[in-house]
Amino acid sequence: MNKRIDSLDFLRGISLILVVFFHTSVYNFANIHKIDINNPPIIVVIISFLVLWGGLLIFYSGMVNTIMFSGRIEKLGNLKHANFLYIAGGIYIIIHYILNIFLGRWNVDFINNQPDMSVVASSIRNMQLSFPRITKFFDGSSISTIGLNLIIVTSLLFFLFKNKGLEKEKRNYWVLGISGFIIMLFSFTRIYLYGIVGQSIQAKNYLVATILSFTVANPYPLLPYLAYSLFASMIGLMIYKKRKNLIKKVFIPIGLFFFIYGLVGCMNFPKTISKADYFWYFKTHLELGIFILVITFFLLSFEFRNKKIINIPFIKWFSRVSLTVYLFETFLSEIFGKILNYLIPAWNQTINGCLIFSALNVIIWILILWIWQRNNFKFSVEYWWVKIFHKLGKKSTKMDL
Protein backbone atom coordinates (compact mmCIF):
# COMPACT_ATOMS: atom_id res chain seq x y z
CA MET A 1 0.00 0.00 0.00
CA ASN A 2 1.06 3.62 -0.55
CA LYS A 3 2.76 5.70 2.13
CA ARG A 4 -0.41 7.77 2.19
CA ILE A 5 -3.85 6.32 1.56
CA ASP A 6 -4.41 8.26 -1.64
CA SER A 7 -7.99 7.15 -2.22
CA LEU A 8 -9.01 8.26 1.27
CA ASP A 9 -7.16 11.55 0.86
CA PHE A 10 -9.30 11.96 -2.26
CA LEU A 11 -12.44 11.19 -0.25
CA ARG A 12 -11.43 13.70 2.42
CA GLY A 13 -10.98 16.36 -0.26
CA ILE A 14 -14.47 15.70 -1.61
CA SER A 15 -15.93 15.84 1.90
CA LEU A 16 -14.29 19.25 2.52
CA ILE A 17 -15.73 20.62 -0.71
CA LEU A 18 -19.18 19.41 0.35
CA VAL A 19 -18.70 20.87 3.84
CA VAL A 20 -17.86 24.28 2.37
CA PHE A 21 -20.73 24.06 -0.13
CA PHE A 22 -23.48 23.08 2.29
CA HIS A 23 -22.26 25.14 5.25
CA THR A 24 -22.25 28.19 3.00
CA SER A 25 -25.74 27.52 1.66
CA VAL A 26 -27.34 26.74 5.03
CA TYR A 27 -25.75 29.44 7.17
CA ASN A 28 -26.33 32.23 4.65
CA PHE A 29 -30.02 31.50 4.08
CA ALA A 30 -31.79 34.62 5.37
CA ASN A 31 -35.02 32.79 6.20
CA ILE A 32 -33.52 29.83 8.01
CA HIS A 33 -35.11 30.92 11.29
CA LYS A 34 -38.57 30.52 9.70
CA ILE A 35 -38.11 26.79 9.09
CA ASP A 36 -40.33 24.55 11.20
CA ILE A 37 -37.76 22.18 12.70
CA ASN A 38 -40.54 19.76 13.64
CA ASN A 39 -41.78 19.52 10.05
CA PRO A 40 -39.11 20.90 7.70
CA PRO A 41 -39.33 20.79 3.88
CA ILE A 42 -37.76 17.66 2.39
CA ILE A 43 -35.03 19.71 0.67
CA VAL A 44 -33.98 21.05 4.07
CA VAL A 45 -33.90 17.52 5.53
CA ILE A 46 -31.70 16.36 2.65
CA ILE A 47 -29.34 19.29 3.08
CA SER A 48 -29.17 18.64 6.84
CA PHE A 49 -27.93 15.13 5.99
CA LEU A 50 -25.35 16.46 3.57
CA VAL A 51 -24.07 19.17 5.92
CA LEU A 52 -22.79 16.60 8.42
CA TRP A 53 -19.78 15.41 6.43
CA GLY A 54 -17.72 16.10 9.54
CA GLY A 55 -18.57 12.53 10.58
CA LEU A 56 -16.44 11.28 7.69
CA LEU A 57 -13.56 13.52 8.81
CA ILE A 58 -13.87 12.09 12.33
CA PHE A 59 -13.75 8.56 10.87
CA TYR A 60 -10.79 9.43 8.63
CA SER A 61 -8.83 10.88 11.55
CA GLY A 62 -9.36 7.80 13.71
CA MET A 63 -8.29 5.48 10.92
CA VAL A 64 -5.15 7.35 9.85
CA ASN A 65 -3.92 7.98 13.38
CA THR A 66 -4.32 4.31 14.29
CA ILE A 67 -2.28 3.28 11.24
CA MET A 68 0.41 5.81 12.16
CA PHE A 69 0.42 4.80 15.84
CA SER A 70 0.72 1.10 14.97
CA GLY A 71 3.61 1.76 12.59
CA ARG A 72 5.53 3.80 15.15
CA ILE A 73 5.10 1.12 17.79
CA GLU A 74 6.31 -1.64 15.48
CA LYS A 75 9.24 0.45 14.28
CA LEU A 76 10.37 1.97 17.57
CA GLY A 77 9.22 -0.76 19.95
CA ASN A 78 7.71 1.62 22.52
CA LEU A 79 4.53 3.56 23.17
CA LYS A 80 6.09 7.03 23.47
CA HIS A 81 4.44 8.12 20.24
CA ALA A 82 1.16 8.26 22.18
CA ASN A 83 2.40 11.53 23.69
CA PHE A 84 2.30 13.20 20.26
CA LEU A 85 -1.30 12.09 19.78
CA TYR A 86 -2.24 13.44 23.22
CA ILE A 87 -0.64 16.79 22.32
CA ALA A 88 -2.45 16.79 18.97
CA GLY A 89 -5.73 16.08 20.76
CA GLY A 90 -5.14 19.03 23.08
CA ILE A 91 -4.34 21.33 20.15
CA TYR A 92 -7.55 20.28 18.41
CA ILE A 93 -9.56 21.21 21.50
CA ILE A 94 -7.92 24.65 21.59
CA ILE A 95 -8.68 25.08 17.87
CA HIS A 96 -12.28 24.06 18.61
CA TYR A 97 -12.75 27.08 20.88
CA ILE A 98 -11.03 29.39 18.39
CA LEU A 99 -13.37 28.07 15.71
CA ASN A 100 -16.58 28.24 17.73
CA ILE A 101 -16.03 31.64 19.31
CA PHE A 102 -14.05 33.55 16.69
CA LEU A 103 -13.81 32.00 13.23
CA GLY A 104 -16.53 29.44 12.85
CA ARG A 105 -19.99 28.98 11.50
CA TRP A 106 -23.05 30.32 13.23
CA ASN A 107 -26.10 28.38 14.26
CA VAL A 108 -29.72 29.32 14.76
CA ASP A 109 -31.63 29.58 18.00
CA PHE A 110 -34.92 28.31 16.52
CA ILE A 111 -36.79 28.89 19.78
CA ASN A 112 -36.02 32.62 19.91
CA ASN A 113 -35.68 32.97 16.11
CA GLN A 114 -32.23 34.53 16.11
CA PRO A 115 -28.78 33.46 14.90
CA ASP A 116 -25.97 32.76 17.35
CA MET A 117 -22.87 34.01 15.55
CA SER A 118 -19.13 33.80 16.07
CA VAL A 119 -17.06 36.99 16.36
CA VAL A 120 -16.04 37.00 12.69
CA ALA A 121 -19.51 36.30 11.28
CA SER A 122 -21.25 38.78 13.57
CA SER A 123 -18.65 41.53 13.13
CA ILE A 124 -18.69 41.32 9.33
CA ARG A 125 -22.50 41.28 9.15
CA ASN A 126 -22.94 44.14 11.64
CA MET A 127 -19.82 46.04 10.48
CA GLN A 128 -18.74 46.45 14.09
CA LEU A 129 -16.94 44.28 16.61
CA SER A 130 -19.47 41.86 18.09
CA PHE A 131 -19.15 38.96 20.50
CA PRO A 132 -21.28 35.83 20.79
CA ARG A 133 -23.55 34.90 23.64
CA ILE A 134 -22.28 32.63 26.41
CA THR A 135 -24.03 29.65 24.80
CA LYS A 136 -21.45 29.70 21.97
CA PHE A 137 -18.85 28.41 24.43
CA PHE A 138 -20.89 25.23 24.83
CA ASP A 139 -21.46 24.29 21.21
CA GLY A 140 -19.80 21.12 20.00
CA SER A 141 -17.82 20.70 16.78
CA SER A 142 -16.17 17.99 14.72
CA ILE A 143 -12.81 19.51 15.72
CA SER A 144 -13.38 18.97 19.45
CA THR A 145 -14.64 15.45 18.78
CA ILE A 146 -11.55 14.63 16.71
CA GLY A 147 -9.38 15.94 19.55
CA LEU A 148 -11.19 14.06 22.31
CA ASN A 149 -11.33 10.89 20.22
CA LEU A 150 -7.57 11.14 19.72
CA ILE A 151 -7.08 11.25 23.48
CA ILE A 152 -9.65 8.56 24.37
CA VAL A 153 -8.92 6.07 21.58
CA THR A 154 -5.16 6.53 21.91
CA SER A 155 -5.50 5.71 25.62
CA LEU A 156 -7.41 2.54 24.74
CA LEU A 157 -4.84 1.56 22.11
CA PHE A 158 -2.04 2.31 24.58
CA PHE A 159 -3.62 -0.21 26.95
CA LEU A 160 -4.20 -2.79 24.20
CA PHE A 161 -0.73 -2.49 22.68
CA LYS A 162 1.21 -2.89 25.92
CA ASN A 163 3.37 -6.01 26.24
CA LYS A 164 3.34 -6.73 22.49
CA GLY A 165 -0.42 -6.33 22.41
CA LEU A 166 -0.30 -5.17 18.79
CA GLU A 167 0.19 -8.83 17.88
CA LYS A 168 -3.08 -9.83 19.58
CA GLU A 169 -5.13 -8.89 16.57
CA LYS A 170 -8.32 -10.80 17.27
CA ARG A 171 -8.60 -9.43 20.82
CA ASN A 172 -7.99 -5.86 19.61
CA TYR A 173 -10.64 -6.13 16.90
CA TRP A 174 -13.20 -7.50 19.34
CA VAL A 175 -12.55 -4.80 21.97
CA LEU A 176 -12.79 -1.95 19.46
CA GLY A 177 -15.78 -3.41 17.61
CA ILE A 178 -17.86 -4.28 20.66
CA SER A 179 -17.11 -0.89 22.23
CA GLY A 180 -18.24 0.82 19.03
CA PHE A 181 -21.48 -1.16 18.86
CA ILE A 182 -22.34 -0.46 22.50
CA ILE A 183 -21.81 3.30 22.13
CA MET A 184 -23.76 3.48 18.86
CA LEU A 185 -26.74 1.44 19.98
CA PHE A 186 -27.03 3.17 23.35
CA SER A 187 -26.37 6.69 22.06
CA PHE A 188 -30.13 7.32 22.32
CA THR A 189 -29.37 8.26 25.95
CA ARG A 190 -28.18 11.56 24.48
CA ILE A 191 -31.84 12.40 23.79
CA TYR A 192 -32.59 12.46 27.51
CA LEU A 193 -29.38 14.24 28.53
CA TYR A 194 -29.48 16.99 25.93
CA GLY A 195 -31.80 19.30 27.88
CA ILE A 196 -29.36 19.39 30.80
CA VAL A 197 -26.92 21.42 28.67
CA GLY A 198 -29.24 24.44 28.55
CA GLN A 199 -30.26 23.98 32.18
CA SER A 200 -26.60 23.94 33.28
CA ILE A 201 -25.85 27.13 31.35
CA GLN A 202 -28.86 28.90 32.89
CA ALA A 203 -27.77 27.72 36.35
CA LYS A 204 -24.21 28.92 35.56
CA ASN A 205 -22.93 25.42 36.21
CA TYR A 206 -20.33 25.82 33.50
CA LEU A 207 -18.26 22.75 34.38
CA VAL A 208 -21.21 20.42 33.78
CA ALA A 209 -22.19 22.42 30.69
CA THR A 210 -18.65 22.07 29.30
CA ILE A 211 -18.58 18.30 29.85
CA LEU A 212 -21.99 17.91 28.23
CA SER A 213 -21.00 20.22 25.36
CA PHE A 214 -18.48 17.57 24.35
CA THR A 215 -20.61 14.51 25.05
CA VAL A 216 -24.20 15.37 24.03
CA ALA A 217 -24.40 18.88 22.47
CA ASN A 218 -24.85 19.55 18.74
CA PRO A 219 -23.52 18.85 16.20
CA TYR A 220 -20.90 16.09 16.82
CA PRO A 221 -21.20 14.76 20.39
CA LEU A 222 -19.09 11.88 21.64
CA LEU A 223 -22.39 10.01 21.87
CA PRO A 224 -22.24 8.54 19.23
CA TYR A 225 -19.19 9.93 17.39
CA LEU A 226 -16.71 8.23 19.70
CA ALA A 227 -17.99 5.01 18.12
CA TYR A 228 -17.04 6.36 14.68
CA SER A 229 -13.42 6.54 15.85
CA LEU A 230 -13.55 3.09 17.44
CA PHE A 231 -14.73 1.49 14.20
CA ALA A 232 -12.21 3.63 12.31
CA SER A 233 -9.45 2.40 14.60
CA MET A 234 -10.55 -1.18 14.03
CA ILE A 235 -10.40 -0.81 10.25
CA GLY A 236 -7.12 1.13 10.61
CA LEU A 237 -5.54 -1.86 12.34
CA MET A 238 -6.77 -4.14 9.56
CA ILE A 239 -5.29 -1.79 6.96
CA TYR A 240 -1.97 -1.76 8.79
CA LYS A 241 -1.95 -5.56 9.01
CA LYS A 242 -3.03 -5.76 5.32
CA ARG A 243 -6.11 -7.84 6.17
CA LYS A 244 -7.97 -7.24 2.91
CA ASN A 245 -10.21 -10.30 3.23
CA LEU A 246 -11.01 -9.50 6.86
CA ILE A 247 -12.06 -5.95 5.94
CA LYS A 248 -14.36 -7.37 3.29
CA LYS A 249 -15.71 -10.08 5.60
CA VAL A 250 -16.25 -7.84 8.64
CA PHE A 251 -16.92 -4.29 7.49
CA ILE A 252 -19.30 -4.86 4.61
CA PRO A 253 -21.79 -6.59 7.00
CA ILE A 254 -21.19 -3.92 9.67
CA GLY A 255 -21.77 -1.14 7.15
CA LEU A 256 -24.93 -2.81 5.84
CA PHE A 257 -26.23 -3.32 9.38
CA PHE A 258 -25.91 0.35 10.33
CA PHE A 259 -27.22 1.48 6.94
CA ILE A 260 -30.37 -0.67 7.15
CA TYR A 261 -30.90 -0.08 10.90
CA GLY A 262 -30.55 3.68 10.41
CA LEU A 263 -32.68 3.83 7.26
CA VAL A 264 -35.56 1.84 8.76
CA GLY A 265 -35.44 3.97 11.91
CA CYS A 266 -35.41 7.26 9.97
CA MET A 267 -38.44 6.15 7.96
CA ASN A 268 -40.44 5.51 11.13
CA PHE A 269 -39.91 8.84 12.89
CA PRO A 270 -40.89 12.42 11.96
CA LYS A 271 -38.21 14.21 9.93
CA THR A 272 -36.59 16.93 12.04
CA ILE A 273 -33.41 19.00 12.08
CA SER A 274 -31.22 20.34 14.90
CA LYS A 275 -33.01 18.26 17.51
CA ALA A 276 -31.82 15.52 19.84
CA ASP A 277 -34.48 12.96 19.01
CA TYR A 278 -34.85 9.47 17.60
CA PHE A 279 -34.71 10.68 14.00
CA TRP A 280 -31.27 12.13 14.75
CA TYR A 281 -30.29 8.90 16.55
CA PHE A 282 -31.10 6.75 13.53
CA LYS A 283 -29.61 9.31 11.15
CA THR A 284 -26.18 8.93 12.76
CA HIS A 285 -26.44 5.15 12.30
CA LEU A 286 -27.37 5.60 8.65
CA GLU A 287 -24.44 7.97 8.11
CA LEU A 288 -22.01 5.59 9.80
CA GLY A 289 -23.22 2.77 7.57
CA ILE A 290 -22.74 4.90 4.46
CA PHE A 291 -19.26 6.02 5.53
CA ILE A 292 -18.13 2.46 6.31
CA LEU A 293 -19.40 1.14 2.98
CA VAL A 294 -17.86 4.00 0.99
CA ILE A 295 -14.49 3.71 2.75
CA THR A 296 -14.49 -0.08 2.36
CA PHE A 297 -15.23 0.33 -1.35
CA PHE A 298 -12.33 2.76 -1.79
CA LEU A 299 -9.92 0.50 0.11
CA LEU A 300 -10.85 -2.67 -1.77
CA SER A 301 -11.04 -0.96 -5.16
CA PHE A 302 -7.86 1.10 -5.00
CA GLU A 303 -5.47 0.65 -2.07
CA PHE A 304 -5.34 -3.12 -1.85
CA ARG A 305 -5.09 -3.37 -5.64
CA ASN A 306 -2.42 -0.64 -5.79
CA LYS A 307 -4.58 1.21 -8.30
CA LYS A 308 -4.26 4.96 -8.67
CA ILE A 309 -7.39 6.96 -8.13
CA ILE A 310 -8.22 9.67 -10.64
CA ASN A 311 -6.01 12.72 -10.17
CA ILE A 312 -8.06 15.89 -9.75
CA PRO A 313 -5.62 18.51 -8.40
CA PHE A 314 -8.09 20.80 -6.62
CA ILE A 315 -9.56 17.87 -4.65
CA LYS A 316 -6.04 17.04 -3.49
CA TRP A 317 -5.53 20.67 -2.46
CA PHE A 318 -8.68 20.68 -0.34
CA SER A 319 -7.55 17.47 1.34
CA ARG A 320 -4.02 18.67 2.05
CA VAL A 321 -5.07 21.88 3.82
CA SER A 322 -8.43 20.66 5.07
CA LEU A 323 -8.08 22.18 8.54
CA THR A 324 -7.15 25.58 7.12
CA VAL A 325 -10.16 25.56 4.80
CA TYR A 326 -12.43 24.41 7.63
CA LEU A 327 -11.24 27.22 9.89
CA PHE A 328 -11.54 30.03 7.35
CA GLU A 329 -14.58 28.96 5.30
CA THR A 330 -16.88 31.24 7.33
CA PHE A 331 -14.60 34.26 6.96
CA LEU A 332 -14.51 33.93 3.18
CA SER A 333 -18.24 33.28 2.77
CA GLU A 334 -19.14 36.25 5.01
CA ILE A 335 -16.87 38.61 3.06
CA PHE A 336 -18.22 37.33 -0.25
CA GLY A 337 -21.80 37.53 1.06
CA LYS A 338 -21.30 41.11 2.25
CA ILE A 339 -20.09 42.16 -1.20
CA LEU A 340 -23.00 40.37 -2.85
CA ASN A 341 -25.48 42.18 -0.58
CA TYR A 342 -24.56 45.47 -2.28
CA LEU A 343 -24.89 43.98 -5.77
CA ILE A 344 -27.95 41.71 -5.36
CA PRO A 345 -29.67 42.58 -2.04
CA ALA A 346 -32.16 39.68 -2.10
CA TRP A 347 -29.76 36.92 -3.21
CA ASN A 348 -30.06 34.96 0.08
CA GLN A 349 -33.86 34.96 0.37
CA THR A 350 -34.21 31.55 -1.32
CA ILE A 351 -32.47 28.20 -1.00
CA ASN A 352 -31.69 28.22 -4.73
CA GLY A 353 -29.95 31.58 -4.42
CA CYS A 354 -27.87 30.26 -1.53
CA LEU A 355 -26.92 27.11 -3.46
CA ILE A 356 -25.65 29.23 -6.37
CA PHE A 357 -23.75 31.39 -3.88
CA SER A 358 -22.22 28.23 -2.38
CA ALA A 359 -21.03 26.98 -5.76
CA LEU A 360 -19.36 30.34 -6.44
CA ASN A 361 -17.78 30.21 -2.99
CA VAL A 362 -16.24 26.80 -3.74
CA ILE A 363 -14.87 28.18 -7.02
CA ILE A 364 -13.24 31.06 -5.12
CA TRP A 365 -11.63 28.54 -2.76
CA ILE A 366 -10.31 26.57 -5.74
CA LEU A 367 -8.71 29.75 -7.13
CA ILE A 368 -7.17 30.57 -3.74
CA LEU A 369 -5.76 27.05 -3.36
CA TRP A 370 -4.51 27.04 -6.96
CA ILE A 371 -2.41 30.12 -6.19
CA TRP A 372 -1.38 28.92 -2.73
CA GLN A 373 -0.25 25.44 -3.82
CA ARG A 374 2.49 27.05 -5.93
CA ASN A 375 4.14 27.94 -2.63
CA ASN A 376 3.28 24.52 -1.10
CA PHE A 377 0.63 26.14 1.14
CA LYS A 378 3.23 28.00 3.15
CA PHE A 379 1.89 29.53 6.40
CA SER A 380 -1.27 27.40 6.34
CA VAL A 381 -2.41 25.78 9.60
CA GLU A 382 -0.96 22.48 8.35
CA TYR A 383 2.37 24.19 7.60
CA TRP A 384 2.66 25.36 11.21
CA TRP A 385 1.38 22.01 12.48
CA VAL A 386 4.28 20.20 10.77
CA LYS A 387 6.75 22.80 12.06
CA ILE A 388 5.57 22.46 15.66
CA PHE A 389 5.65 18.67 15.71
CA HIS A 390 9.02 18.60 13.94
CA LYS A 391 10.37 20.71 16.80
CA LEU A 392 8.92 18.16 19.22
CA GLY A 393 10.69 15.33 17.37
CA LYS A 394 7.93 13.95 15.17
CA LYS A 395 8.03 13.76 11.38
CA SER A 396 4.76 14.28 9.56
CA THR A 397 3.44 13.51 6.07
CA LYS A 398 0.61 16.03 6.51
CA MET A 399 2.04 18.39 3.88
CA ASP A 400 3.25 15.72 1.43
CA LEU A 401 1.77 16.10 -2.04
N, C-alpha and C positions, 0 to 999 in steps of 0.2 A: 504493500500500500504506500501511497505518497506520504511525504513528510507532513504535509497538510492534507486535510480531507477536502479536496477541491470541490467535490460535488456539494458538500454541506456548506462550504464557504459561499458557493453559488446560491444555495437555498437561503442562507442568512442575508445575502445581498437583496434577494427578491423580497424577503420579509421586511427589510428596512424600507424599501421603496413603498411597500404597501402600508407600513406604519406611517410614513410621511404623508402618503396620499390620503388615507382615511382619517388620520388625526386632523389634517388640515381641513378636510371637508366638514367633519363633525364639529370641530371647535370654532369654526368661523361662520356657522349657520346662525343667522341673526334670530331666527324663530325657534331655536332649540328648546327654549324654556316653555314653549307652548305645547310641546309633545306630551301626550298622556302616557306616562311610563307604565301604566297598568294595561293599556291597550294601544300600543304604538303601531303606526303603519308598517306593513311588511318590509318596505324598503329600509326603514330605520332599524328593524330587527336584523336584517341581513347585514347592514353596515356595522351594527354593534358586534356581530360575529367577527367581521373582517378587521375591525379595529384592534382586536386583542391578539395580534401577532406576537406580542411580547412573550406569550407562552412558549412559542417556538424558540425565541432567544434564550429563555430560561432553560429549555431542554438542551439546546446547543451548548450552552455554557457548562452544564453538568456533564455532558458527554465528553467534551474536549478536555476539560480539566481533569477528569478521571483518567483519560488516556495519558495525559502529560504526567500526572502523579504516579501512575503505574510504571511508566518508562523511567522516571527518575529513581524510583525505588529499586527497580531491577538493575539500573546502571550503577547507582551509587551505593546500594546496599543499606541505606538508612532512611529514616522517615523525616529528616530535617526539612525536606522540601515542603512539608505541610505548613511550615512557618510562612512561606511565601504566599500560600493560598489564604491563610488567616489574614495576612496583611492586605492582600487583594480584596478580601471580603470586607474588611474595615474601610478601605478606600471607597468601595462601592456604596457603602452606607452613607459616608460623607457626601459623595456625589448625589445620592438620593435626595438629601436635604437641599443641596444646591439647586438641583433640578426642580423639586417641588415648590420651593419658596421663591427662587429667583428666575430660573430660566425656563421652567417647564410649561406644560400644557395647563389649561384651566378646565375646571369641571363646573357642572351646573347644580346649584341647589334647587332641585325641582319643587321642593316644598314651599320655599319663599320666592321662587321664580327670579333668581338672580345668579349670575356667574360668580365663581370663586376663583379669582385670577392670581397668577404668580406676579412678582414684581415687574418683570419684563413685559408681560402681556398687558397688565393693567396700566403701566406707565406709558407704553406706546399708544394704547387706545385713548387714554385720558389726556395725553400730552403733558403729564406732570408726574412727579415721583409718587408712586402709590405702593402701599404694602398690603399683603393679603390678611385675611382674618386668621385668628388663632387656629381654626379648624384645618388650615392648609398644612400645619405642622404634623397632622395626624392622618394625612392621606398616604396610601401605599403607593408602590410603583414596582415595575419589573426590575429596576435597578436595585432597590433594597432587597427584593426577593432573591436576586442573583447573589448579592453579597451574603445574605444570611444562609442561603443554601450552600454557598462555598464553605462557610464556617461549620455548619451542621453536618453536611455530607462528608467533608474532609475529616471531621472528628470521627465519624462512623468508619470511614475507610482506614483511618489511622489505627483504630481498634482492630479492624479486620485484618490488616496487613502486618500487624506485629508478629514476630516469631515466624517469619516466612509465610505469613497468612495469604500473600498474593497467590501462592500455589494452590490454596484450597478453593478452587474455582467454584465447585458446586455449592459449598457452604455460602460463599460470598453472593452468588446469584440468588440463592433462596432468601438470604437476609434482606437484600436490597429489594427483591421482588415482592416479598410478603409485606415488608414495611410500606412499600408504595401502594399496594392494594388496600391495606388497612386505612391509610390516610385518605386515599381517594374515596373509598366507599363510605367512610364515616365523616367526610368533610361537610355533610349536611348539618353538623353541629354548629357550623359557622352561622347558619340562618338564625339560630337562637341566641348567639353571642353578639351578633352584629349591633344590636341596639345599645349594648353596653358602652360602645365607643362614644356615641353622642352623650350618653348619660355621664360618663366619666369626664368628658370635656366640660360639660355644664357644671359638674361638681368640682371642677378644677383639680381632679385627681389625674394629673398629667402622666404619672408613671404608668398607671393602668392603661390610660389612653394610648400611650406610646407602645406598650407591649401589644395591645390589641390592634394598633395601626399596622403592625407587621403581620399579625396572625390572622385577622379576620376582615380588615378594612378593604375597601375597593382600591385598585382594581385587580391586584395580584397578591392576595393573601397567602401565607404559608399553608393554610388550609384552603385549597388542596395543592398549591404549586410546589410545596416541598416534595410531593410525590412525583411531580414531573422530573425533578432532579434525581430522585432515587431510581426511577426507571431509566433515565438518561445515563446514570452511573453504571447501571447494570449492562446496558447495551455498549457503553464505553469500554467496559472490561472485556466484553466479547469481541469488540473491534480490536483491542490491543492484543488479545490472545488469538486473533484471526479465526474466530469460530463462526465462519460463514453459515454453515448448516444449522448451527444452534440458533443464530439470529433468525434464520428463516423458520425454524421449527417452533421457537418460543415467541418471537415478537409479532409475527403475523397473526397468530391467535389472540395475543394480548391486545393488539391494535383493533382487531375485529370486535373483540368483546366490548371494549370501551366505546367504540363507534356505535355499535348496535344498542348497547345499554343507554348511552347518552341520547341517541336519536329517538328511541322509543319513549324515554322519559320526557324529552322536549316536546314530543307530539301530544303528550297527555297533560300538559300544564299550560296555563295562559302565557302568552308571549309577553315578556317584560324586558326592560332595560334598566341598568343601574340599580338593581334591587338584589338583596340577599334573599333569594327564595329558591324553590325547587327547580324552577326553569333554569336559573343560573347554575345550580348544582349539576344538573344533567348536561348543561351546555359545556361545562369544563371537562366532563367525561368525553363528550363528543369530540371536542377539540383535541384532547389527549390522544384519542383513537386515530384521528386524522393525522396528527403530527407523527405518531409512531409508524403508521402505514407509509406516509410520504418519505420519512427518513429511511425506513427499511428498504423501500423501493430504490432510493438513491444509492444506498450502500451496496445492495445486491446488483444493481444495474451498472454501476460505475466503479466504485472503489475496489470491490473484490474481483472485478474483471480487468482492473487496471485500464479502464477506458476513460478517455478524456471527455469531460463534459463540454458542451458548446462554450466557446469563449466570447462572452459579451463584456467588453471592458468596463462599461459603466456599472454593471452589476458587481463586478469585482471591486470597483472603487467604493461603492456603498458598503460592501462587506468589510473592507479593510479598515475603514474609519467609521464603523457603525456607531460607536459610542459618541464620537464627535457630532455626527449627524443627528443622533437622538437628542443630544443636549441642546443643539442650536436650531432644531427644526421650528420651534415656536417663534424664536427671534426673527427668523427669515420670513415666516408666513405672516407675522404681525406687521413687519415693515412693508412687505408686498401688499398686504391687505389695506394698509393705511394709504398707500399710493393709489390703489384701485378705488378707494372710497371717493377720491377727488375726481376720478375719471368716469366711473360708473357707480353712482351712489347706491343703487339698489341691487348690486351684483350678488349680495349674500342673503337675499330674501327667500331664495328657493334652494332646494337640495341640488338641482341641476346646475345652478350657477356656482355653487360651492364645489361641485365635482369638477367643473371646468377649471376653476381656480386652483384646485388641488393638482390637476394634471400640469398646469403651467408652473406650479411651485416645484414639482418633481423635475421638470425640464430645467428650471433655474439651478437646482441642486446639481444636476448632471453637468451643466456648464461650469459651475464652481469647482466641482471635483475634477473635471477635465483639465482645468487650469492648474489646480493644486497638485495633481498627480505628477506633473512635470517636475515638481520639486520634492517628490516622494512624500507628500503630505506633511512637510516640515511644520512643526509647531502645533500639530493636531493634538488632541487628548492622547491618542495612541502613541504619538511620538514621545510625549513626556512620560507616558506610562513605561515605555521601553527604557528610557533614560533612567528613571527612578529605580526600576528593578535591576538594571545593569549595575548601578551603584551598589545595590544590596547583594550582588553576586549571582543574579539569575539572568540567564540568556532567554530571549523571547523571540518567537517567530511572528509576533503580532503584526509587524510591519513588513513582513516578507511578501513580495508580489510574485 
